[in-house]
Amino acid sequence: MHIQRPIAPAKTPTQATEPRNKIIWKQAISFKTARGNIVLSSSVPILLVICGATATGKTGLAIKLAKRLEAATGRQSLILSADSRQVYREFTIGTAKPSSFELAEVPHALVDICDPRRVLTVAEYQAQARELIGTCHRDGVMPLLVGGTGLYIRSVIRGMKIPPVAPQYGLRSQLESLGQAQCHAILSQVDPEAAGRIHPNDPVRTLRALEVFYVTGKPITAQQGEDPPDYKVINIGLASDRQGDRIFRRAEQMMEQGFVTEVKELVDRYGDDLPLLNTLGYAEVRQYLRGEIGLPEATRLTALHTRQFAKRQRNWFRSDDSIEWFDSDDLELVDRVWDRLAGVI
């Protein structure tokens, strides 16, 4: 299987031969660890998900597990990013994309796949992710879906049917001018089922439902549903009591790594009204570049807003009963997760 690293060159995993794949895929493999013998069985295709809020060490854990799997069985892995900003090219430091070292350790996909001037829809992401997962399973490679964008992950592991409609900013602006009450009333006429599901004070979902209706001519409820995948999903979640400290340190590191220069170059190249420049970190640095705040304040606000965002992420993931939670501050985290995977992967 040929896997392209989108940021930094590194060794590409060679396609495993058929006999080797058959051994790994259809037979149990026993090996010793510090905690005793472990048997890996791959009779059913597996997708390993590592999810959680920002700054909880998801990528680091994924890399360690992938390297341990290869050392134990010879089987290679592919990390599929589940981050709604890492998909965009040139937005690097502020989105905490994998470093060149991390990319050299284990191949990554679904990073740097979209021009920042267009919008990658959830449907497009889902299609690419599921195609890559299928290729991994055919070629004997272990896919790891890793990230903090809950909707991306849910779309893949539940097989959500999603209308392939990109955001229509002009239409949204017109609808917003009507007010939420009027928009929800319109939705009640064109899609009563959606209106019944969506709270009258939820403008985000109301606008999305209307947007899909006006673009496709069909109610959003008629285009939704689920098509569950034919592989087993192991859903690992990471949480940290030190997340606030991690987030502030990451904000400091971003500034040290040249984040201000990155933002300035993006503004010069694409203009100040590019939607991605209004997202976490980028918006605060733009305030600094306009002379509205100092750099320490931009750093503080970036950390503050990221903590607020992380809280929303935690709430999203905690509503999912399929997630098995681990403490990312646990010194034995890798061993504990590895033991959980014993007999499954």
Residue, then its C-alpha position, 0 to 999 in steps of 0.5 A: m500500500h502506498i501512503q503519501r505523507p502530505i507534509a514531510p518526506a519519510k519512508t513510505p510503507t511498502q505493500a505487504t505481500e499476500p502471505r504475510n497479510k494472511i498470517i497477520w490478518k487471519q491467524a493469532i499472533s502471540f508475543k511477550t510483553a512486560r505484562g505477560n503474553i498477549v495474543l493478537s487476533s485479526s479475524v475481523p477488520i478493525l478501526l482504532v479511534i483515538c479521540g478527545a479534546t485538544a492537547t490531550g496527547k492523541t497523536g503521541l499515543a497513536i504513534k507509540l501504539a503504531k510503532r509497538l504494533e509494528a515491532a510486535t507483529g511487523r504490521q504497519s499503520l496509517i494515522l488518519s487525522a480527524d481534525s477539521r482544520q488540519v485538512y487545510r494546506e498552509f494552516t500549520i502552526g495554529t492547527a498543531k499539525p504533526s511535526s516532521f518528526e512525527l510524520a517520519e515516525v508513522p505515515h499520516a493521511l487527511v492532512d493538507i488535502c484542501d485549498p484554504r479558499r474552499v470548504l471541505t464538507v463533512a461528506e467529502y471528508q467521510a468519503q476519503a476517510r472510508e476509502l482509506i480505511g478500506t484500502c488499509h484493511r485490504d492491504g493489511v495495514m492498521p488504520l488509526l482515526v485520530g483527532g478531536t473533531g467529533l463530527y468527522i469521527r462520528s460520520v466515519i464510525r457510524g456511516m452517517k449519510i450526509p448531504p454533500v452541501a458546502p456552506q452557502y455564506g450568502l444564503r446564510s446571511q440572508l436567512e440570518s437577517l430574518g431572525q431565528a424565530q422566522c427561520h425556524a417557522i420557515l423550516s416548519q413549513v419546508d421540513p416539519e420533521a427537522a423543525g421538530r428535532i431542532h430546538p427553536n433557539d438553535p440557529v446553527r442547526t436551523l440554518r443548516a437544515l434550511e441551507v440543505f433544503y434550498v440547495t438540494g430542493k429536498p428536506i435534510t431529514a430525507q437525506q440523513g440516516e446511517d450506513p454502519p461500516d463492516y468493521k469493528v471500531i475500538n473507540i479510545g478517549l483521552a482526558s487530562d486534569r492538566q489540560g489547561d496547563r497543556i493548552f497554555r503551553r501549546a499557545e506559547q510554543m505556537m508563538e515561539q515556532g513562528f505563528v505570527t509570521e504564518v498568520k501574516e503570510l496567510v493574510d498577505r496571500y489570501g486577504d483578511d476575510l478568509p474564514l479560516l483566519n477567524t478561527l482559534g489562534y488566527a483571529e487573536v494573532r490578527q488582533y495583534l497584527r492590527g495593533e489592537i492587543g500585545l503579543p502576551e495578550a494574544t497568547r493569553l486569549t488564544a489559550l482562553h478561547t482554546r480552553q472554552f473550545a476544549k470544554r465543548q469538545r469534552n461535552w460532545f465526546r462524553s455523550d458517546d457511550s462507545i468511548e473507553w476513557f483513559d487518563s492521558d497523564d498516566l505514566e503507564l498509558v501506552d501499556r494500559v491501552w495496549d493491554r485493552l487491545a490484546g486479543v482484538i487487533 
